Structure formats: structure tokens, C-alpha cells
Amino acid sequence: MPLTGSADAGYFDAMSDRYLIPSATHRVTDTIKKSQFITTLAHTPDIESAREFVASIKEEFPDATHNCWAFAAGPPGDTAAVGMSDDGEPHGTAGKPMLTTLLHSSVGEVSAVVTRYFGGTKLGTGGLVRAYSGMVNLGLESLPTKEKVDTTTITATIPYPAVTLFKRMLPEFEAEVEEERFTDEAAFVLVIPNEHLASFTDKLAELTDGVGRVEI
């Protein structure tokens, strides 16, 4: 798919959004009124991986009183792919507050399981809501994250006189060179964030007087 200017490339401006995602599975523990709570958070980019993660925690803690869970498998605040379960706690006291906490965080594509070993003291409805939302917050506070950036692999073909200036402009667009080819023209296979594709194409056209080409 060739691109020659912003009119063609503008579509890609709406394809990318940067946001934080978990960079590793993370666990925190706390004791609340004699009950032990264990929160495990993980990166789950889709519903299937979220359900697999929940199943793995249930398998790890089969003797727990409850393994309550929630996931938001999309950008922060997106409710298109979410799920939750009270896993035997009173309705609305665990899964919903956990999900609400995830949705109000700055992290996307995340699942949380809060494992509870009952210690003999009942927390009451309000206490449970505070405990489960608080445990997710506790995990999020120290969760290791990384930035998710949607990218596209493109091939930029340019005349040889433009190569030096072309290479100098790559950092401006966070473009990384994967391959170089030199025939009658110079061609570079690049990985570039989608959000920069339109402006990169415009800059390339300006640099090469319209001779340069970008192909998806």
C-alpha cells in the first residue's frame, strides 16, 4: 500500500494510542482483620488471555476461600472487553470494586485476582468493598509497567542524495531501521509508531521533492 502524503496517511493518525501496560506479573499481600489477601496482576491483552490468567491463579491457590477477579483487556478506561467475579463473596463486594479500580487507573490490558484466605472475622459489605478495591490499588501502586506503542512496518524508498538527511530525521519520528537495500535507489525497512506515519510521509515527500515513496 503506497503512501505519498498526508491525505493518504491521515487514516493512521487515529490508529494509535500510547498507554501503560503491565511489564511483568506482579504480586502484593496484606492482612486485613486476620484475613490474608493476595493480589496478583498481569498483562492480558485480550479476553482469552485474561481468563487463562484467572484460571492459573485459581489453580495456584485452590484452597483459598475466594479468588475474586476482574479484567480490563483494552486501553485504560475502555469497557469493551471487561469481566469480573465475586467468587462467592456477597454480590457486588469484590469483582465490581476491583474492576472500577482497574478502569480508573492509567494502566490498560490488565487483570487482577485477589485471593482471600478467611481469618475468622467478617468485614461486612463496606469492609469487603474497601478491602478488594484497596488490594487492587496496592498492587497498582508498585506494578511495573511499560508503554504500549502501536507500530507499522514500512519501506521507504529514496534517491541516494537524500540518504544522509533521511537518516538524520529518523529519530524525530522514533523510526527504527530493520533492513537497508541499495540498488538503483536506497530502500529502508522501518518500524515506526502509527501516530508518526502521516507526518513522516509528509516530511519524506518534502525532503525528496516528492520522489520518495512509502509502502506499507
N, C-alpha and C positions, 0 to 999 in steps of 0.2 A: 504494500500500500504506500505509494509515494506521497510525500507532503512537500508543498512548495511555499507555504505561507500561512499566516495565522487563520485565514478563512477556513483552511482545511484542518489545521491543527487545533483549533479552538475547542473542539469537542473534548480533547483530553484534559482541559483545564478543570472539568467537573469530575474527572475520573479518580482523582487522588485526594486523600486527606491524610495528614500525619496525625498519629496519636500514639500514646504509650500502650504497650502490651507487656505482659509478664515475660521476663527473660529466663526465668527458671521456676521450677516448682518450689513453693515456699511454705514453711510451717511455723506456727506460733502456738503456745499453750498458755493457759491460765486456769486458776482455780477460783470459782465463784460459789460461795456458800457451800463448800465441801464437794461440789460437782467439778470434775475435771473437764475442761473444754479444750479441744484441739482443732485449730483451723488450718486447713490446707488449701492453698491457692495454686492455680496452674493456668498456663496459656491454653486456651481451647478456641480455635478459630471458627469452629462450626458446631452444630448441634450434636453431630455424631461423636466428635472428639470430647465434647463436654460430658455426654452420657458415659462414654468409656472411662473418663477420669472419675466420675462419681462411682461407677462400679468398682474401680480399682481401690478406692478408699474404703468402700463397704467391705471389700474382700480383705483389706488390711486390718480393719477393726470390726470383725464380725461379732464380737462380744459386747460392742458398745450399746448403751441404752438407746441412743439415737445417732444417726448420721444424716443430719439435715443439710440440704444443699440448695444452691442457686447458681445460675449461669447467665451471662450476657455475652453471647457469641457474635459480637459485632462491634462497631465503633462505640466509644463512650456515650451513654445515654440512649443508644438505639434499642428499641424494644421489639425489633422484628424477629429476633432469634433468642428468646429468653425461656427460662424454665425454673421451677422451684419446687421444693417439697419440705413439709414439716416433719416427715418421717416419724409420725406418732406423737409429736408434741401437739398441744392444743392448736386448733386451726388458726392460722394467721400469726402465730407467735414466733416462727422461725424462718421458714422459706421466704415469706414476703418481706420482712425487715432485712433479711440478708440481700435479697435482690434489689431492694430500694437502695441499700448502701452501695452495692456494686454500680448501679445505674447513676448514682450521684458522684462517683469517683471520676478521676481523669484517666482511668485505665479501661481499655477495651479488650474484647476477646478473652474474657477471664471467667473462671469458675471457682466457686468456693464450697468446700464441705466443712461444716462444723460438727465435729464428733463430740458427743457428750457421754460421760460416764457419771450416772446419777450418784450423788453423795448422801442422799437421805433427807435433804432439806428442799422443800418445794419453793420455787422462786415466784410463783404467781404469774398471771398473764403479763403484766407490765414488766416484771423482772425478766421473764423469758425474752421478750422483745428487746430489752436493753442488752441482755447477755448475748444474744445471737448477732444483733447488729454491731454491738461493741467488739465482738470477736472478729468479725469481718474487717472492721475498721482497724483493729490491732494488727491484723495481717497485712492490710494495705499500707500501713504506715512504714513498714520495713520491706515491702515487696520489691525485689529487684526488677527493674523494667528496662525496656529499650524502645526506641522509636520505630514504628512501622511506617515504611515509605513504599508506596506502590510504584513500581518501575516498569519501563518498557525497554526491550532490546531493539535498537535501530541500527541502520547502516547509513553513515554519512559519506557521500562521495564528493570530492572536491578537487579542483585543479592544484597541481603541485605548488605554484607560487603562494597559495593560501595556507599551506600546511603549518608553518610556524605560528601564524596568528590564530589559526584554528585550535592548535594545542593549548595556546595561552588562554583561550576563552573557556575551555572545558571546566576548570574548577568553579567558574561563576555559575554553572548550571549543574554542578555536582555530578557531572558525567564521568563515567569510568570506562577506559578503553579495554575491551576484551580481545580485540584482534585488529591487526593492521594488514592491509593488502595494497601492493603497489604494482599497477600495470600502466596503462596509458593515463590513468588518473589515480589519485590516492583514495582509498576507502578505509573507513574506520567503523568497526562494530562497537557500539557503545551501549552501556546500560545507564539510563537516565530517569530520574523521577518524573512521573507523568505530569506533575504540576509545572515542570520546566519545559516540556516538549514544544509547546507553541512558541514561547519566546526564543528557545534555542533555534527553532526552524527559521524564525524571522531574522535572527542575528546571523545565521549561516547564509541566508539569501543576501543580506546586506554585505557581508564580508566577501562574498564571491560574485557580486553583481548579478545575482540570480542564476548563476551557473551551478552552484552546489545543489545536491539532492539529498533528501532524507527519505529512507524507506523503512517501513515497519516490518 
